[in-house]
Every structure is written in C-alpha cells, then in structure tokens.
C-alpha cells in the first residue's frame, strides 16, 4: 500500500517551471515536491553492499532496469553517455530483480557501457518501496537524496533536451 501511495504522490506533481524544456522524451518527466526515498542496500558485482547515501551531495539520475528489458537495452547507452557529458552528476543504474552479475556484464559489453557502476536490487526491495511498477523508470534525486522528478519509460538521456532539463533542475 505504501508503494501505491508513494507512486500516486510522485507522479502527480506539476512540471510548470520546466514547461518550455519538456520536449521529446522529456515530456514524460514529472516533477515532484522533494520526497525522501526509502533506505535500501544495493549489491555490486562483487556482492559488496552499497547505499544511495554514498551519492549524498550530488544530483543523481537513478535508473531502474533489467537485463531482459528491451527498452532498457535501448536506453542504457544514452545513460552511459550522459555520465560522460555531465560528470558532475551521478548516473546510477540499478538492475532490479533477478539479474545475474554475468548477464549484467554481458549486457554492458553488448551495449558499450563503460562508465556506469554495476548495482543490483536482487529482491526488488528498493524498486517496490519506490513504487516502480514497470521498467525502465528513472528517478532524479537532489543532493539531499530526495526524489524531485520521475520518468516512466525509456528516454535518450544524453539528448540536448534531457541535458537542458537536468541542468535546469539543478538551478534553484
């Protein structure tokens, strides 16, 4: 029930201040009043534990994806290029559900992903707690670690429109 309420709150906000920038894939972006996200433990490729608190102080593009997800396959290279284009932010992909480390490595190699970490949410605990009902879903976190925007579906994250929106969101 909490996930449903979270999703309803997160997706119901108005993106009025960015209207002129919300073009192309960014039309799907919904701004929200800053909301704390649940704490969760993520695993890397070596089974080491990580949390999103490690990114405190940075803007974060948090992407929920899976190796079997066709739109994720199309989107992931643009997330990798976004990390290069905007090194001041953290692009954090989280493989949600059952995604073997070997399959993630194969996926990254096939997609040409070289600049992004391998992080997993093997039991979908974070995804469920954040109301992620399908994949891909990308959540923008402010430097305090709060959700400020969400895009459901895939996008070209290194497009001029996406970069303009990300830069505008960072500007008070």
Secondary structure, DSSP 8 states (H G I E B T S, - for coil): -HHHHHHHHHHT---GGGGGG--GGGGGEEEEEEEE-----EEETTS-EE-GGGGTTS-EEEEEE-TT-HHHHHHHHHHHHHHHHTTTSEEEEEEESS--HHHHHHHHHHHT--SS--EEETT-HHHHHTT--SS-EEEEE-TTSEEEEEEES---TTSHHHHHHHHHHH--
